[in-house]
Amino acid sequence: QLQFVESGGGLVQPGGSLRLSCVASGFTLDYYAIGWFRQAPGKEREGVSCSSTSGGGFHFLDSVKGRFTVTRDNAKKTVYLQMNSLKLEDTAVYYCAAAPRTGWQCPDDSDEYDFWGQGTQVTVSS
């Protein structure tokens, strides 16, 4: 069974940090770009960041550049999203997903992603 297990979400004050983890089960990450998406209440899902198979990290949102870092460890089948300087507007359910891509490709269209995790809640509140 192909799936992701996400963890690391929680409640944090503005300016705090969290690290989300996304562990793959049933497949390896070698041939997949791994994207992070989020969905806030009443809003559409949006792409946040992506880790390419070449190891590069990309951010779809300008608002997270300089604050979020996406990395992967293929041996552990894990992709991480380090989130620093969190803001109230970062509150959302965060999902990881896999798209069959190689090299530096990182699609920003969620329809390009085949497998999705169950999501982890991130709440930024004072």
N, C-alpha and C positions, 0 to 999 in steps of 0.2 A: 504494500500500500504506500502510495506516494503522498507525503504530507510534510508540513512544517509544524514545529512547535515553537511558539514565541514565548518569551519571558522578559522580565525586567521592568515592566510598567509599574506605576504606582502614583502616589501623591507626593508632590514636591512643591516647594515655595518658588516664587519667581526668582530667577538667578541661579537656581539649583541645577543639578545634573542627574541624568539617568543614562544607563546603557541598556539598550534593548538587544536581545539575542534571538536569533532565528536559526533553529537546528533542523536540518533536512533529514528525513527518514525515508528509506526506500530508493534513494537515488543519490548520485554524487553531484557536486556543484560545478564540476569541470566544464560542462557545456551549457551552463545557464547563467544569464544575467539575473541578479537578484535585486528586486526593487523593494523599496519601502514606500508605502502609501498610508494615508491617514484620512479619517473621516470624523468630523466634528458633528455634534447634534444639529440637525436641520441643514446641514451643508452636504455638498457632493464630495465624493472621495477625490483626493488629489494626490498626485505623485510627489514624493518628498526627495528621495535620493535613490541611487542605484549603484551597485557594485558590478563591474564588468568582469568577464572571465580573465581579462588581462590584468586584473587587480586594480584597475582605476576606479576611483569613486567620483560620482557625479551628483549634482544637486539639481533637481527640477525647480525648486523654489528658491528665489532670490533671498527670501526672508530667513532661510536656514544657513546660508553660506557664511562661513566663519564661525558658526556655532555648532553645526552637526558634522560628524565625520562617519563615513561608512567604510568598513573594512571586512575582509573575509579571511577565513582559515579553512581552506579546502580539506585539509587532513581531518579537521574536526567537523566538517560539513556545517559550518556555522558562519553566519554573517552578523555583524554587529552594527548597531547604530548608536554612536556616542552622541549624546545630546547635552550640550552645555548652555549656560546662560538662558535657561528656559523662560519662556514668556507665557502669559495667560493664554495667548492665542495659539499656543502649541497644544492645548488641551484637545485630545481626540483619541479615538481608537486607532492604533497603529498596526498595520498589516505588512507582512513580507510576502513576496510572490516571486515565482520563477518564470523567466522567459527563455526559450531555447535560442541562445545567441552566443557567438564567440567573438573574441577580439575585444574591441572597445565599444561594441554596440550596447546601448542601454535604452530600450524603448520607453517613451513617456506615456504611451497609451496603455491603460490598464487592460484593454482587450487583448493585448499581445502576450499577456502573462497566463500561464496554464495552471499553475498550482498556487494555492493561497493558504496562508496560516489562518488560525482562528481569531487572531487579533489580541492585542494587549492594551489595556486602558492606561493612558497617561493623563494625569490631571495636575495642572499647574494652578495653584491657588494659595493665597495668603491667609 
